């Protein structure tokens, strides 16, 4: 185990040095630039990039080697039995169902892709003007609601049959959030050289999802005692009305927590038997018109909303769910009575796209199935690269010696997103999260009881 940890450590250090060198070349005022002020790639950029590649390749190889060694000697992880009972072709020997890992891998790939194409969404494209915006809106309307739905489905075991709760689960999310919040902030300050407002109550980047999970798990013991139909209706109404709160903001992800809560509850309330209905021929047939209706309404918003359009406001604020209606409609003359209607559209469109997506997710083991069990590392780690991607405007491809068309840029972003999703799903990158997950809350509770 010691050799595995040593190789992992050296691998991590080399990868981190590669990142510092790369960002130093881009002009970031990080710690590396303070030590090596004269180091530059201008004299021989070819050798510079070859050196960067070798450092990263050696680091990744050592991390993979160390990860394999560590996994051989580490205690085997225990997996809970799945909620559904299907044939062995649909689950691994430990009882983990392939369908959910397949879905999570595809969804986390879409998260990475949405971030990769986000700078292009206001640019004209190669088929229809605004196709990047349409793709961005379609992905963002579906991927987080669907991930939240799956999270809700697996929250059933949080409350035990005896009425007790598995307090370890929200505690682990708190640990993940605090670790990620600190490291993302440190990355922005010490690696990118940015000046940011520091607050543990304002989630950095995509960390709002972890905060929402903490909120929802804390609420479940109370919500579980309420009739599901009543609770789901109340959750939808709150999601529609919260937009009228002018001060709703990123503070503890409050807006997103309330707006996305119906998706979590839907997954929580659905039984394993009801989930099986997704796999019928009838569902596959229904998914086609569901997908077409959702995409047509998304396309329609490109032509009727936005600056200079019939309805002068951006629909993006309803998709990201992080803004009040006042912020979205401040430059319009639309009657406030109708401000909630785009959120109704978002709920319906997200439900249709989630249904159409889940119906076609493969149920059997695939090449990417194993990666779907480690999506947390992708969700958090890709964010560091995304921040640098925006900071240094890599999406312009000005750093290449040749011009890249928007068509080529789109395909490059798809390829990069696939590779990045797979690489960050590898065990060496997931290992830190696995170790954080082993921090137990029980010793803390015992001390408190004394």
C-alpha positions in Angstrom: 0.0 0.0 0.0 2.9 2.4 0.8 4.4 2.0 -2.6 1.0 2.7 -4.2 0.5 5.9 -2.1 4.0 7.0 -2.9 3.5 6.6 -6.7 0.1 8.3 -6.4 1.6 11.2 -4.5 4.5 11.7 -7.1 2.0 11.4 -9.9 -0.3 14.1 -8.4 2.6 16.4 -7.8 3.8 16.1 -11.5 0.3 16.7 -12.8 0.0 19.8 -10.5 3.4 21.1 -11.7 2.3 20.6 -15.3 -0.9 22.7 -14.6 1.2 25.4 -12.9 3.6 25.6 -15.8 0.8 25.7 -18.4 -1.0 28.5 -16.5 2.3 30.3 -15.9 2.8 30.4 -19.7 -0.8 31.7 -20.1 0.1 34.7 -17.8 -1.5 33.6 -14.5 0.2 35.1 -11.4 0.4 31.8 -9.6 3.0 30.5 -7.1 5.1 29.0 -9.8 5.5 32.4 -11.6 6.8 33.9 -8.3 9.6 31.3 -8.1 10.5 31.1 -11.8 9.9 34.6 -13.1 12.2 34.2 -16.1 10.9 30.9 -17.3 9.1 31.3 -20.6 8.1 29.3 -23.6 8.8 32.1 -26.1 12.4 30.9 -26.8 11.3 27.4 -27.9 7.6 26.7 -27.7 7.9 23.2 -29.3 10.2 22.0 -26.6 8.1 23.7 -24.0 5.0 21.8 -25.0 6.9 18.5 -25.4 8.2 19.0 -21.9 4.7 19.8 -20.6 3.3 16.7 -22.3 6.1 14.5 -20.8 5.6 15.8 -17.3 1.8 15.2 -17.5 2.2 11.8 -19.1 4.7 10.6 -16.5 2.5 12.0 -13.7 -0.6 10.3 -15.1 1.2 7.0 -15.6 2.5 7.1 -12.0 -0.9 8.0 -10.7 -2.5 5.1 -12.6 0.2 2.7 -11.4 -0.1 3.8 -7.8 -3.9 3.6 -8.0 -3.7 0.0 -9.2 -1.3 -0.9 -6.4 -3.4 0.9 -3.8 -6.7 -0.7 -4.9 -5.1 -4.2 -4.7 -4.2 -3.7 -1.0 -7.0 -1.4 0.1 -10.1 -2.9 1.8 -12.8 -3.8 -0.7 -15.7 -1.3 -0.8 -19.1 -2.5 0.1 -21.9 -1.7 -2.3 -25.6 -1.7 -1.2 -28.0 -4.0 -3.0 -29.9 -2.3 -5.7 -33.5 -1.2 -5.3 -34.7 -3.3 -8.3 -34.5 -7.0 -9.0 -33.5 -7.8 -12.6 -31.5 -10.4 -14.4 -27.8 -10.8 -13.9 -27.1 -9.4 -17.3 -28.3 -6.0 -16.0 -26.1 -5.9 -12.8 -22.6 -6.7 -11.6 -21.7 -9.4 -9.1 -22.0 -6.9 -6.3 -25.6 -6.1 -7.2 -24.9 -2.7 -8.8 -27.3 -2.1 -11.7 -25.6 -1.1 -14.9 -28.4 1.2 -16.1 -27.8 3.9 -13.5 -24.0 4.0 -14.0 -24.6 4.2 -17.8 -27.0 7.1 -17.3 -24.7 8.9 -14.9 -21.7 8.6 -17.3 -23.7 10.1 -20.2 -25.1 12.8 -18.0 -21.7 13.8 -16.6 -20.3 13.9 -20.1 -23.1 16.3 -21.0 -22.2 18.4 -18.0 -18.6 18.7 -19.3 -19.8 19.3 -22.9 -22.2 22.0 -21.8 -19.3 23.9 -20.1 -17.1 23.3 -23.1 -19.6 24.9 -25.6 -20.9 27.6 -23.3 -18.6 30.3 -24.8 -20.0 29.5 -28.2 -23.7 29.8 -27.4 -23.9 33.4 -28.5 -22.0 32.9 -31.7 -23.5 32.1 -35.1 -22.8 28.5 -36.2 -22.5 26.2 -39.2 -26.1 24.9 -39.6 -28.5 27.4 -38.1 -27.7 30.7 -36.4 -27.7 30.0 -32.7 -27.3 26.1 -32.8 -24.8 26.3 -30.0 -27.4 28.1 -27.9 -30.0 25.5 -28.7 -27.6 22.7 -27.8 -26.5 24.4 -24.6 -30.2 25.0 -23.6 -31.2 21.4 -24.4 -28.3 19.9 -22.4 -28.8 22.3 -19.4 -32.5 21.8 -19.4 -32.0 18.0 -19.0 -28.7 17.0 -17.4 -29.0 18.4 -13.9 -32.7 17.6 -13.4 -32.0 14.1 -14.5 -29.0 13.7 -12.2 -31.1 15.1 -9.4 -33.9 12.7 -10.2 -31.5 9.7 -10.0 -30.1 11.1 -6.7 -33.6 11.2 -5.3 -34.3 7.7 -6.4 -31.3 6.4 -4.4 -32.2 8.5 -1.4 -34.7 5.9 -0.3 -32.3 4.2 2.0 -31.6 7.4 3.9 -34.5 6.7 6.2 -34.4 3.3 7.7 -37.4 1.0 8.3 -37.2 1.7 12.1 -37.5 5.5 11.4 -33.9 6.2 12.0 -31.8 8.1 9.4 -28.4 7.3 7.8 -26.8 10.5 9.0 -23.5 9.5 7.3 -24.8 10.4 3.9 -25.4 14.1 4.3 -22.3 14.3 6.5 -20.2 12.9 3.6 -21.7 15.5 1.2 -20.8 18.2 3.7 -17.2 16.9 3.8 -17.1 16.9 -0.1 -18.5 20.4 -0.2 -16.1 21.9 2.3 -13.1 20.2 0.7 -14.1 21.3 -2.8 -15.1 24.8 -1.8 -11.7 25.4 -0.3 -9.7 23.9 -3.1 -11.7 25.6 -5.9 -11.2 28.9 -4.1 -7.5 28.2 -3.6 -7.2 27.3 -7.2 -8.7 30.5 -8.4 -6.5 32.6 -6.0 -3.1 30.8 -6.0 -3.1 29.1 -9.5 -5.1 31.4 -11.7 -4.2 34.5 -9.7 -7.8 35.8 -9.5 -9.3 37.9 -6.8 -12.5 36.4 -5.5 -15.0 37.0 -2.7 -14.4 34.2 -0.1 -17.4 32.7 1.6 -18.3 29.2 2.7 -22.0 30.1 2.2 -21.7 31.0 -1.5 -20.9 27.8 -3.5 -18.1 28.2 -6.0 -18.8 27.1 -9.5 -20.9 23.9 -9.8 -20.7 23.1 -6.1 -24.3 24.2 -5.7 -25.4 20.6 -6.4 -23.6 19.3 -3.3 -25.2 22.0 -1.2 -28.6 21.1 -2.6 -28.1 17.5 -1.7 -27.3 18.5 1.9 -30.5 20.5 2.1 -32.7 17.8 0.6 -31.3 15.1 2.9 -31.8 17.3 5.9 -35.4 17.9 4.9 -36.3 14.3 4.1 -37.2 13.1 7.6 -39.9 15.7 7.8 -41.0 15.4 4.2 -41.3 11.7 4.4 -44.2 12.0 6.8 -46.2 14.1 4.3 -48.4 12.7 1.6 -46.3 12.5 -1.6 -49.0 14.1 -3.8 -49.3 17.0 -1.4 -45.6 17.4 -1.0 -44.8 17.3 -4.7 -47.5 19.8 -5.4 -46.2 22.1 -2.7 -42.6 21.7 -4.0 -43.7 22.7 -7.6 -45.6 25.7 -6.3 -42.6 26.8 -4.2 -40.4 26.4 -7.3 -42.7 28.7 -9.3 -43.1 31.3 -6.5 -39.5 31.5 -5.3 -38.7 33.6 -8.4 -40.8 36.4 -7.0 -38.4 36.7 -4.1 -36.1 39.6 -5.3 -33.3 38.6 -2.9 -33.1 34.9 -3.9 -29.5 34.3 -4.8 -26.5 32.0 -4.6 -26.5 32.1 -0.8 -26.4 28.4 0.1 -27.8 27.7 -3.4 -31.2 28.5 -2.1 -32.9 29.3 -5.5 -31.6 26.2 -7.2 -32.4 24.0 -4.1 -36.1 25.1 -4.2 -36.5 25.1 -8.0 -34.9 21.6 -8.5 -36.5 20.0 -5.5 -39.5 18.6 -7.4 -37.1 16.5 -9.5 -35.4 15.1 -6.4 -38.8 14.3 -4.9 -40.1 12.6 -8.1 -37.1 10.2 -8.0 -37.6 9.6 -4.2 -41.3 8.8 -4.6 -41.0 6.5 -7.7 -40.8 2.8 -6.8 -38.4 0.4 -8.5 -41.5 -1.2 -10.2 -42.5 2.1 -11.7 -39.0 2.7 -12.9 -39.2 -0.6 -14.8 -41.9 0.9 -17.0 -39.2 3.0 -18.6 -37.9 -0.1 -20.3 -41.1 -1.0 -22.3 -41.7 -0.6 -26.0 -44.6 1.8 -25.2 -42.2 4.1 -23.4 -39.8 4.1 -26.3 -42.6 5.1 -28.7 -43.7 7.9 -26.3 -40.2 9.2 -25.9 -40.0 10.2 -29.6 -42.8 12.8 -29.5 -41.7 13.8 -26.0 -38.2 14.6 -27.4 -39.5 16.4 -30.5 -42.0 18.6 -28.5 -39.2 19.6 -26.0 -36.7 20.4 -28.8 -39.3 22.3 -30.8 -40.2 24.5 -27.8 -36.5 25.1 -27.1 -35.9 26.1 -30.7 -38.9 28.4 -30.5 -37.5 30.3 -27.6 -34.5 31.2 -29.8 -36.8 33.2 -32.0 -39.2 34.8 -29.6 -37.0 35.7 -26.6 -33.8 37.7 -26.3 -32.6 41.2 -27.1 -34.6 42.7 -29.9 -37.0 39.7 -30.1 -40.8 39.6 -29.5 -40.2 38.9 -25.8 -37.1 40.9 -24.7 -35.7 38.6 -22.0 -33.3 35.7 -21.8 -34.7 32.2 -21.1 -31.3 31.1 -19.8 -32.0 32.4 -16.3 -34.9 29.9 -16.0 -32.7 27.1 -17.2 -29.9 27.7 -14.7 -32.5 28.4 -12.0 -30.2 30.8 -10.1 -31.9 34.2 -10.7 -35.1 35.9 -9.5 -37.8 36.9 -11.9 -36.9 40.6 -11.2 -33.3 40.0 -12.5 -34.6 38.3 -15.7 -37.5 40.7 -16.5 -36.0 44.0 -15.3 -35.8 45.4 -18.9 -39.2 44.3 -20.0 -42.7 45.6 -19.8 -44.2 42.1 -19.2 -46.8 41.9 -16.5 -45.4 40.3 -13.3 -48.5 38.1 -13.2 -47.0 36.1 -16.1 -43.4 35.9 -15.0 -43.8 32.3 -13.6 -44.9 30.9 -17.0 -41.3 30.3 -18.4 -40.6 28.3 -15.3 -43.6 26.1 -16.0 -42.2 25.7 -19.5 -38.8 24.7 -17.9 -40.4 22.1 -15.7 -42.4 20.5 -18.5 -39.5 20.6 -21.0 -37.1 19.1 -18.4 -39.5 16.3 -17.6 -40.0 15.5 -21.3 -36.2 15.4 -22.0 -35.4 13.4 -18.9 -38.0 10.8 -19.8 -36.8 10.7 -23.4 -33.2 10.3 -22.2 -33.7 7.6 -19.6 -35.8 5.5 -21.9 -32.9 5.1 -24.3 -30.1 4.6 -21.8 -28.6 1.1 -22.3 -29.3 -1.3 -19.5 -26.5 -3.8 -20.1 -22.8 -3.3 -19.4 -20.9 -1.1 -21.8 -17.4 0.1 -22.2 -18.1 3.2 -20.2 -20.2 1.6 -17.5 -17.4 1.4 -14.9 -16.7 5.1 -15.3 -20.3 5.9 -14.3 -19.7 4.8 -10.8 -17.1 7.6 -10.4 -18.9 10.7 -11.7 -18.3 12.8 -8.6 -14.6 13.2 -9.4 -15.5 14.4 -12.9 -18.2 16.8 -11.7 -15.8 18.5 -9.3 -12.4 18.2 -11.0 -13.4 19.3 -14.5 -14.4 22.6 -13.0 -10.8 23.6 -12.4 -10.0 23.2 -16.1 -13.3 25.0 -17.0 -12.3 28.0 -14.9 -8.9 28.1 -16.7 -10.7 27.5 -20.1 -12.7 30.7 -19.5 -9.9 32.7 -17.9 -7.4 32.2 -20.8 -10.0 32.1 -23.6 -8.8 28.7 -24.9 -12.1 28.4 -26.8 -10.7 31.0 -29.3 -7.9 28.6 -30.3 -5.6 31.6 -30.8 -2.9 29.5 -29.2 -2.8 27.2 -32.2 -0.6 28.1 -35.3 -3.6 27.6 -37.6 -7.2 28.8 -37.7 -9.9 26.6 -36.4 -13.4 27.0 -37.8 -16.5 27.0 -35.6 -17.5 23.6 -37.1 -14.1 22.1 -36.2 -14.3 23.8 -32.8 -17.6 22.1 -32.0 -16.2 18.6 -32.9 -13.0 19.3 -31.0 -15.0 20.2 -27.9 -17.0 17.0 -28.1 -13.8 15.0 -28.4 -12.1 16.8 -25.6 -15.2 16.4 -23.4 -15.3 12.6 -24.0 -11.6 12.2 -23.1 -11.8 14.5 -20.1 -14.8 12.6 -18.7 -13.0 9.3 -19.1 -9.7 10.5 -17.7 -11.2 12.2 -14.6 -13.2 9.0 -14.0 -10.1 6.9 -13.6 -9.5 5.6 -10.1 -6.5 7.8 -9.2 -8.6 10.9 -9.6 -11.5 9.3 -7.7 -9.4 8.1 -4.9 -9.3 11.4 -2.9 -13.1 11.4 -2.9 -13.2 7.8 -1.8 -10.8 8.6 1.1 -12.9 11.7 2.1 -16.0 9.4 2.0 -14.4 7.2 4.6 -14.5 10.0 7.2 -17.1 8.7 9.6 -19.6 10.8 11.6 -20.2 8.2 14.3 -17.0 9.1 16.4 -18.1 12.7 16.3 -21.6 11.8 17.5 -20.2 9.7 20.4 -18.1 12.6 21.6 -21.0 14.9 21.4 -23.1 12.4 23.4 -20.6 12.4 26.2 
